[in-house]
Amino acid sequence: MQADEQPLFALPAIWDNGRQRHSIPCDIVLTNQRLMGYYYVSFPRERLFLDALPLADITTVSLRQKAYEPLFRELLVSDGQRKVYIRAPRRKIEDLYAALRSAIESHAPAAGVAFADEAGDIEPRPAPVVYGRQEISRPFESSPLAIVLLFVGGLLLEIAGVLLWMATHSTQAGLPLCVAGFAAVITSFLARRRL
């Protein structure tokens, strides 16, 4: 923590800053000066993660709801040069959004105002923070849930085809179901690769 820095809000979430190859589950800590993603693990080997955005530099805060991801919501926080995505359950991310908005309004310097000093030089301030909400949707056909349903349905068709084939000893009864199931499984693999 820096001098005069006080924690205001904390919650467990997933931090994605685009620098690592994967998202990082960590604690999100909101202080009166920064928004931080942090974790420290000492076993089996010592690991530390710390990434922060100063409140004064934040220009965009957007709460995003993905229609194809019902469990989590996402908070996009940007300082104009980089973007950080924070994912957490709906209730917790709503609380973080409200706490971040309150912290920026009360602890960050006045944004969007230009001040002139005694020499007449104008000192520009950063642009005002933009708050927003977004609904992000994707066609159901290309969603992860649709791909899983296609895969499981294909397996069930194959099993039903084999059972029908064994029960009737007729390839005309079981083979079409097996072929349809195999086609569904192959299609699910191809759809997964496109994501």
Order of alpha helices (4+ residues) and beta strands (2+ residues): beta-beta-beta-beta-beta-beta-beta-alpha-beta-beta-beta-alpha-alpha
